[in-house]
Amino acid sequence: MESSRTPAEDPPADAEHSYRMPLPRLALTPGVSHGPLDGAWWPRCDVLELELPSLAAALEPDRCSTVGVTVDAAQWPDAPHTVMAPGRVITVEPTRSAGEEHVITLDCDTVGRWVLLVVPPQEPADEASRLMAAAADPALHLDASAILTR
């Protein structure tokens, strides 16, 4: 019996191989944010160098631009100082500042600054969805700690 394969499993020999990063799980505040958060990000795992390239690509589409990231050192204790991404190097600065818990800040050359609640990767889908919706709701004006404790 011959096994059948889909084109994704068995590309033609002359096809160019390329890896596509999974799209990040994001919920962004519509329009211009006027609150403490611009939305939320729910990473699939806690390895920042695996998750950050797709997040940066989604929020800063210009590959030639610079992206700097500030992360909560407690949430990302092993965060590298640089992360390689297609077409760019992302600089990472861990912080232990009050008010930065469960937050990631991306400073992008062309689109400005994004401040996002980081939903823990192990969070169940229904709870993650609720947290992401709350962080992206422009009417709530809550910071990350307030959203996580609600």
N, C-alpha and C positions, 0 to 999 in steps of 0.2 A: 504494500500500500504506500503510495507516494504522499508525502506531507504537503499540504498547501501552505503557501506563505503570502503574507500581504506585502505590498510594495515597500512598506516601512521596514519590514523585517529583512527583505532581500532586495536592496537597491540594485539597479543596473550597474554593471561593471564600470561603465564610463561616467557614472554620476559622481559629482563632486560631493565629498563627505563634509558635512558641517554639523556642528553641535548647536542645538538651540536650547538656551536656558529656559527653564519653566517660567511662566509669567508669575510675578510676585502677587501675593494675595494682599490687595490694597483696598482701602476705602478712603476716598479723599473728600474733603469738604468742597461742595460745589461753589464755583466762583472764587472770590478772594476770601481767604480766611481772616476773621477778626477775633479769633479766640486763641487760647493758649496752644491748641493743636490744629494741625492741618489735615488730620485724619489718622488712620491706623494702618499698621503693617503686621501681618501674621506670618512669620517665617516658618518654613517647614521643619527646620532643625536649628540647633543652637550653635552651628559652626558658621561664624560670620563670613569667612572667606568663601564659603559656598553660596550663601544667600545674598550677599551684598551686590555682586555684579548685576543681577537681574533687577534689583531694586533701583540701583543707580541708572541703569539703562531705561527703566520705565519713567523715572522722574527727570532725567537730563538726557534727552535723546541725542544731543550733539556729542559725538564721540571724542572730538578734539578738545572739549572743555574740561575744566578741572572740577573735581568733586571732592569735597572734604566732609568727613563724617565725624560726629561726636556721638559716642555711645556710653551707656551706663556701665561702668567698670564692674559693678556687682553682677549685672546680668550677662556680661560678656567678659569674664575674667581672663580669658586667653586670647583676647582680641589682638590681631597683628597690627602693626603700625602702618602697613600698606597692604592693599589687596589688589591683585592684578585682575583686570577686567578687559574684555575685548576692546582694544583701541585706547585704553586709558589705565592709569594707576590711581587708585582711590586712597587718599590718606585718611587714617583712622586715629582719632584721639579719644582714649578712654577718659572718663571724668567721674568724679565722685561728688559732684555738686548737688546740693539739695535742690529738689525740683526736677532733676534730670533722671530720676529713677523711672525705669520702664519707658524711656524715650530715646529715640534716635533722631538726630538732627543732620540733615544733608544740606550743605552749602554748595549750590550749583552755580557755575559761571553765568549761564544764559537765562535760567529760570528763577533764580533766587534761592531762598531758604525754605526748606520743608521741615516741620517738626511733627513727628509721628509717634503715636502710642505704639509700643511694641507689645503685641499680644503674645504671651508665651507659646512656643511651638506645641507643647503638650496639651494645650487648652482644648477641651471638646468643641466640636464644630458649632454647636448651638450657642455656647457661651462666647466663643470667639466672634461669631456673627453679631451677637448683641453688643459686645465691646467695640467692635469696629464701627457699627452703626452709631453708637453713642459718641465715639471720637470724631466722626465725620459730620455729626449734626451741628450745624452752625447756631442753632438756638440754645444749645446747652452751655457753652462757654466753660467747660470743666477741664481741669488739668488731668494728667495721667493718673495720679494717685486717687483723685476723686472718682474717676470712672471705674478704676479697679476695685474700689471699696464699696461702690453702690450695689 
